[in-house]
C-alpha cells in the first residue's frame, strides 16, 4: 500500500514499523515522502527517520517516482486542495498512477481529497485495528499503542477514538465467535 509520511513517523516513533509491514505487506512511498521523513527527519535527528531508512535499505519500504503525468496530477491535487501538503498530494497521485484503490493517509483533508479521486483512505488507527484482527497485537497492546500515539502528538478526535474502541470490541466479539 502507498503510505504518506504520518503513519511512517508515528509507527517509527513507537518502534512499530514492523506492524505496518505485517499488515500492509509491501509499503510504497513517494520521493516527496522520503524527503519529508528520512532526509528532513535526519536533519533534525528524528529517531523515526533512521528506522524508516533502515526499512528502506532492507527493502521493506520502496520509493517509487512519479511519472511526468503523476507529477502534474500531484501539482493539480496540491493546487485544488490547499489544506494538504506536497507529500499528501504526491501520495494520492502515486496511488492513482499505480492503479491502487487504497492509500494510507492520516490527515483529514488529505483523506477527503483521496475520496474525491475514488480512493479508499486508510490510516494509522486502521493499522492498529487490523493488527489486532490479525493477532499481531493483543487488545491491551492495541489500546496501549493508541495511548502512546496520542502521547506522541498524534491528533485524534473524540469521535475517532470512540469508533476505535467500538470497532475493537466488534473485532473481539467476532474473534470469540470464530474460536
C-alpha atoms as a printed R data frame, in Angstrom:
    type eleno elety resid chain resno       x       y       z
1   ATOM     1    CA   UNK     A     1   0.000   0.000   0.000
2   ATOM     2    CA   UNK     A     2   1.154   3.531  -0.705
3   ATOM     3    CA   UNK     A     3   1.774   5.452   2.510
4   ATOM     4    CA   UNK     A     4   2.066   9.083   3.385
5   ATOM     5    CA   UNK     A     5   4.590  10.327   5.947
6   ATOM     6    CA   UNK     A     6   2.494  10.424   9.124
7   ATOM     7    CA   UNK     A     7   1.919   6.652   9.532
8   ATOM     8    CA   UNK     A     8   5.646   6.058   8.989
9   ATOM     9    CA   UNK     A     9   6.549   8.747  11.504
10  ATOM    10    CA   UNK     A    10   4.089   7.634  14.183
11  ATOM    11    CA   UNK     A    11   4.881   3.919  13.906
12  ATOM    12    CA   UNK     A    12   8.579   4.798  13.715
13  ATOM    13    CA   UNK     A    13   8.310   6.813  16.942
14  ATOM    14    CA   UNK     A    14   6.670   3.805  18.590
15  ATOM    15    CA   UNK     A    15   9.326   1.481  17.126
16  ATOM    16    CA   UNK     A    16   6.492  -0.456  15.471
17  ATOM    17    CA   UNK     A    17   7.228  -0.107  11.764
18  ATOM    18    CA   UNK     A    18   7.104  -3.894  11.673
19  ATOM    19    CA   UNK     A    19   3.339  -3.709  12.278
20  ATOM    20    CA   UNK     A    20   2.943  -1.643   9.127
21  ATOM    21    CA   UNK     A    21   4.901  -4.244   7.196
22  ATOM    22    CA   UNK     A    22   2.900  -7.121   8.686
23  ATOM    23    CA   UNK     A    23  -0.467  -5.515   7.965
24  ATOM    24    CA   UNK     A    24   0.294  -3.975   4.582
25  ATOM    25    CA   UNK     A    25   2.836  -6.350   3.129
26  ATOM    26    CA   UNK     A    26   4.520  -4.037   0.646
27  ATOM    27    CA   UNK     A    27   4.940  -0.399   1.715
28  ATOM    28    CA   UNK     A    28   5.442   2.139  -1.065
29  ATOM    29    CA   UNK     A    29   6.259   5.816  -0.654
30  ATOM    30    CA   UNK     A    30   6.875   8.743  -2.967
31  ATOM    31    CA   UNK     A    31  10.142  10.644  -3.269
32  ATOM    32    CA   UNK     A    32   8.407  13.563  -1.523
33  ATOM    33    CA   UNK     A    33   7.518  11.377   1.469
34  ATOM    34    CA   UNK     A    34  11.093  10.057   1.526
35  ATOM    35    CA   UNK     A    35  12.400  13.635   1.672
36  ATOM    36    CA   UNK     A    36   9.950  14.551   4.422
37  ATOM    37    CA   UNK     A    37  10.533  11.506   6.614
38  ATOM    38    CA   UNK     A    38  14.152  10.496   6.031
39  ATOM    39    CA   UNK     A    39  16.065  13.455   4.616
40  ATOM    40    CA   UNK     A    40  14.394  16.213   6.648
41  ATOM    41    CA   UNK     A    41  13.984  13.896   9.650
42  ATOM    42    CA   UNK     A    42  17.707  13.165   9.764
43  ATOM    43    CA   UNK     A    43  18.468  16.897   9.694
44  ATOM    44    CA   UNK     A    44  16.593  17.257  12.987
45  ATOM    45    CA   UNK     A    45  17.867  13.858  14.231
46  ATOM    46    CA   UNK     A    46  14.369  12.355  14.458
47  ATOM    47    CA   UNK     A    47  14.824   8.709  15.511
48  ATOM    48    CA   UNK     A    48  11.953   7.578  13.273
49  ATOM    49    CA   UNK     A    49  13.854   8.824  10.198
50  ATOM    50    CA   UNK     A    50  16.697   6.391  10.877
51  ATOM    51    CA   UNK     A    51  14.260   3.499  11.364
52  ATOM    52    CA   UNK     A    52  12.466   4.273   8.108
53  ATOM    53    CA   UNK     A    53  15.843   4.455   6.358
54  ATOM    54    CA   UNK     A    54  16.709   1.012   7.783
55  ATOM    55    CA   UNK     A    55  13.422  -0.419   6.458
56  ATOM    56    CA   UNK     A    56  14.205   1.134   3.080
57  ATOM    57    CA   UNK     A    57  17.665  -0.428   2.989
58  ATOM    58    CA   UNK     A    58  16.134  -3.849   3.782
59  ATOM    59    CA   UNK     A    59  13.570  -3.475   1.016
60  ATOM    60    CA   UNK     A    60  10.597  -3.359   3.397
61  ATOM    61    CA   UNK     A    61   9.752   0.104   2.065
62  ATOM    62    CA   UNK     A    62  10.106   1.035  -1.597
63  ATOM    63    CA   UNK     A    63  10.328   4.510  -3.102
64  ATOM    64    CA   UNK     A    64   8.562   4.937  -6.447
65  ATOM    65    CA   UNK     A    65   8.953   8.089  -8.507
66  ATOM    66    CA   UNK     A    66   6.003   9.844 -10.025
67  ATOM    67    CA   UNK     A    67   5.898   9.879 -13.808
68  ATOM    68    CA   UNK     A    68   5.580  13.214 -15.597
69  ATOM    69    CA   UNK     A    69   1.814  12.672 -15.690
70  ATOM    70    CA   UNK     A    70   1.888  11.773 -11.971
71  ATOM    71    CA   UNK     A    71   3.848  14.936 -11.124
72  ATOM    72    CA   UNK     A    72   1.275  17.013 -12.984
73  ATOM    73    CA   UNK     A    73  -1.545  15.248 -11.113
74  ATOM    74    CA   UNK     A    74   0.247  15.841  -7.805
75  ATOM    75    CA   UNK     A    75   0.601  19.565  -8.579
76  ATOM    76    CA   UNK     A    76  -3.068  19.701  -9.571
77  ATOM    77    CA   UNK     A    77  -4.114  17.982  -6.330
78  ATOM    78    CA   UNK     A    78  -1.969  20.324  -4.220
79  ATOM    79    CA   UNK     A    79  -3.374  23.370  -6.010
80  ATOM    80    CA   UNK     A    80  -7.007  22.251  -5.788
81  ATOM    81    CA   UNK     A    81  -6.789  21.169  -2.141
82  ATOM    82    CA   UNK     A    82  -4.970  23.981  -0.361
83  ATOM    83    CA   UNK     A    83  -5.002  22.272   3.034
84  ATOM    84    CA   UNK     A    84  -2.952  19.238   2.022
85  ATOM    85    CA   UNK     A    85   0.824  19.230   1.762
86  ATOM    86    CA   UNK     A    86   3.030  18.137  -1.124
87  ATOM    87    CA   UNK     A    87   3.668  14.688   0.374
88  ATOM    88    CA   UNK     A    88  -0.055  14.006   0.680
89  ATOM    89    CA   UNK     A    89  -0.711  15.246  -2.866
90  ATOM    90    CA   UNK     A    90   2.127  13.078  -4.192
91  ATOM    91    CA   UNK     A    91   0.844  10.063  -2.236
92  ATOM    92    CA   UNK     A    92  -2.625  10.416  -3.762
93  ATOM    93    CA   UNK     A    93  -1.109  10.949  -7.231
94  ATOM    94    CA   UNK     A    94   1.081   7.838  -6.870
95  ATOM    95    CA   UNK     A    95  -1.914   5.726  -5.828
96  ATOM    96    CA   UNK     A    96  -3.724   6.911  -8.956
97  ATOM    97    CA   UNK     A    97  -0.621   6.350 -11.116
98  ATOM    98    CA   UNK     A    98  -0.163   2.815  -9.811
99  ATOM    99    CA   UNK     A    99  -3.868   1.904 -10.010
100 ATOM   100    CA   UNK     A   100  -4.181   1.373  -6.269
101 ATOM   101    CA   UNK     A   101  -7.583   1.507  -4.585
102 ATOM   102    CA   UNK     A   102  -6.405   2.155  -1.024
103 ATOM   103    CA   UNK     A   103  -3.945   4.694   0.323
104 ATOM   104    CA   UNK     A   104  -2.532   5.220   3.829
105 ATOM   105    CA   UNK     A   105  -3.223   8.791   4.993
106 ATOM   106    CA   UNK     A   106  -3.979  10.214   8.446
107 ATOM   107    CA   UNK     A   107  -4.729  13.868   7.679
108 ATOM   108    CA   UNK     A   108  -8.465  14.591   7.495
109 ATOM   109    CA   UNK     A   109  -8.237  16.934   4.485
110 ATOM   110    CA   UNK     A   110  -5.969  14.524   2.592
111 ATOM   111    CA   UNK     A   111  -8.401  11.684   3.275
112 ATOM   112    CA   UNK     A   112 -11.288  13.783   1.907
113 ATOM   113    CA   UNK     A   113  -9.239  14.580  -1.205
114 ATOM   114    CA   UNK     A   114  -8.392  10.884  -1.687
115 ATOM   115    CA   UNK     A   115 -12.095  10.024  -1.606
116 ATOM   116    CA   UNK     A   116 -12.776  12.651  -4.282
117 ATOM   117    CA   UNK     A   117 -10.280  10.805  -6.508
118 ATOM   118    CA   UNK     A   118 -12.010   7.464  -5.921
119 ATOM   119    CA   UNK     A   119  -9.508   6.124  -3.395
120 ATOM   120    CA   UNK     A   120 -10.204   4.432  -0.081
121 ATOM   121    CA   UNK     A   121  -8.168   6.182   2.617
122 ATOM   122    CA   UNK     A   122  -6.848   4.081   5.481
123 ATOM   123    CA   UNK     A   123  -4.988   5.428   8.482
124 ATOM   124    CA   UNK     A   124  -2.877   4.599  11.489
125 ATOM   125    CA   UNK     A   125  -5.945   3.718  13.572
126 ATOM   126    CA   UNK     A   126  -6.953   1.227  10.874
127 ATOM   127    CA   UNK     A   127  -3.460  -0.304  11.141
128 ATOM   128    CA   UNK     A   128  -3.985  -0.807  14.893
129 ATOM   129    CA   UNK     A   129  -7.370  -2.454  14.332
130 ATOM   130    CA   UNK     A   130  -6.021  -4.717  11.558
131 ATOM   131    CA   UNK     A   131  -3.068  -5.620  13.797
132 ATOM   132    CA   UNK     A   132  -5.488  -6.758  16.492
133 ATOM   133    CA   UNK     A   133  -7.716  -8.557  13.994
134 ATOM   134    CA   UNK     A   134  -4.715 -10.474  12.614
135 ATOM   135    CA   UNK     A   135  -3.488 -11.381  16.106
136 ATOM   136    CA   UNK     A   136  -0.324  -9.303  15.776
137 ATOM   137    CA   UNK     A   137  -1.179  -7.394  18.963
138 ATOM   138    CA   UNK     A   138  -3.463  -8.098  21.885
139 ATOM   139    CA   UNK     A   139  -6.406  -5.883  22.800
140 ATOM   140    CA   UNK     A   140  -4.351  -4.400  25.607
141 ATOM   141    CA   UNK     A   141  -1.396  -3.731  23.284
142 ATOM   142    CA   UNK     A   142  -3.671  -2.036  20.738
143 ATOM   143    CA   UNK     A   143  -5.043   0.250  23.465
144 ATOM   144    CA   UNK     A   144  -1.534   0.943  24.774
145 ATOM   145    CA   UNK     A   145  -0.312   1.789  21.277
146 ATOM   146    CA   UNK     A   146  -3.198   4.210  20.817
147 ATOM   147    CA   UNK     A   147  -2.252   5.879  24.106
148 ATOM   148    CA   UNK     A   148   1.388   6.083  23.010
149 ATOM   149    CA   UNK     A   149   0.326   7.545  19.669
150 ATOM   150    CA   UNK     A   150  -1.632  10.286  21.433
151 ATOM   151    CA   UNK     A   151   1.304  10.940  23.769
152 ATOM   152    CA   UNK     A   152   3.498  11.279  20.633
153 ATOM   153    CA   UNK     A   153   1.301  14.161  19.411
154 ATOM   154    CA   UNK     A   154  -0.864  12.067  17.092
155 ATOM   155    CA   UNK     A   155  -4.061  14.086  16.741
156 ATOM   156    CA   UNK     A   156  -7.276  12.141  17.026
157 ATOM   157    CA   UNK     A   157 -10.818  13.367  17.526
158 ATOM   158    CA   UNK     A   158 -13.044  12.082  20.299
159 ATOM   159    CA   UNK     A   159 -15.331  10.556  17.650
160 ATOM   160    CA   UNK     A   160 -12.497   8.613  16.008
161 ATOM   161    CA   UNK     A   161 -11.278   7.458  19.405
162 ATOM   162    CA   UNK     A   162 -14.789   6.273  20.273
163 ATOM   163    CA   UNK     A   163 -15.041   4.496  16.901
164 ATOM   164    CA   UNK     A   164 -11.701   2.793  17.606
165 ATOM   165    CA   UNK     A   165 -12.970   1.319  20.889
166 ATOM   166    CA   UNK     A   166 -16.294   0.259  19.342
167 ATOM   167    CA   UNK     A   167 -14.541  -1.452  16.417
168 ATOM   168    CA   UNK     A   168 -12.022  -3.080  18.746
169 ATOM   169    CA   UNK     A   169 -14.953  -4.545  20.698
170 ATOM   170    CA   UNK     A   170 -16.636  -5.769  17.488
171 ATOM   171    CA   UNK     A   171 -13.438  -7.468  16.347
172 ATOM   172    CA   UNK     A   172 -13.027  -9.075  19.777
173 ATOM   173    CA   UNK     A   173 -16.585 -10.467  19.643
174 ATOM   174    CA   UNK     A   174 -16.057 -11.775  16.111
175 ATOM   175    CA   UNK     A   175 -12.831 -13.465  17.188
176 ATOM   176    CA   UNK     A   176 -14.650 -15.175  20.062
177 ATOM   177    CA   UNK     A   177 -17.402 -16.420  17.739
178 ATOM   178    CA   UNK     A   178 -14.846 -17.844  15.323
179 ATOM   179    CA   UNK     A   179 -12.786 -19.501  18.058
